[in-house]
Amino acid sequence: MPNSIVEIKKKLDERIGEHVLVKAQAGRKRITTHHGILSKTYPAVFVIHLNDEQGTLDRVSYSYTDLLTRNISIVFDEAE
């Protein structure tokens, strides 16, 4: 991933509509994994619509600083 928030936002703007796998820190020794589609980017956050059938969540948002500080990781599905 790039080293600044502006670069991260530009990279995500180019990939809107693509399938992603998001791994996020959910507390002490807990990691959540979500499959979804990168739907929108805003000046401070980006939104992912989820494909999970585990709960009532249909979308989740993260800040660009989460990527910069490596609290979350994003992998784009090239096969889809």
N, C-alpha and C positions, 0 to 999 in steps of 0.2 A: 504494500500500500504506500501511497505517497506520504511525504513528510509534513504537509501543511493542510489546514482545513480547506483552503481554496482549491488545492489540487484534488483532494478527496471528493469535494462537491462536483468538480468538473468531470472526474472519472465516473461518478455515479450518474450524472446527467446524461452521459453517453450510453448508459446501460439501462435506462428506464424501459420497463416492459419485459425484462429478462427474468428467468427463473433463478432463484438464489437459495442457498442454504446458509442460515444464520446460526452461529453458536454464540451464546451469551452467558456471562457469569451471572448466576442467580443467587449468589450468597456463598457461604462457606462450603467449598468443595462441591458445589452444585452447578451444573451447566445445563442450560436448556437449548434444545435444537428445534429450529422451525424451518419448514420449507415454504416458500412463497414466491411472490412476484414483486419486484421493485416497482412501485406504482408512481410515487411522486417525490420530488425533492423540494425543499423549502430552504430559506436562508440559514436556518439553524438545525433543522432536522430532516430526516427522510422517512418515508412510510413504506412498509412492506405489507401487502395483503397476503394472508396466510392460507395455506392449503391444508392445514392440520385439521383432523377430525377429533382432537382430544378435548376440546373445550368450547367455550362460547366466543373466544377471541376470533375476530375476523381480520384484524389489522393491528400492527404494532409499529411504533415509531422509535427511532434512535437518533441520537445527536452525532454529528461528525466527530466530536471529541471522543465518543465511545470507540470509534475506529482508531483514532490517533493514539489513544492510551491503551489500545488492545483489550478493552473490556468485552468487545465483541469481535468476531471474525466473520467475514462474508466470503463465500465461494460461489461463483456463478456457474450454473450448469451449462456447459458447452453443447451437450448432446441434445438439449430440448430445442 
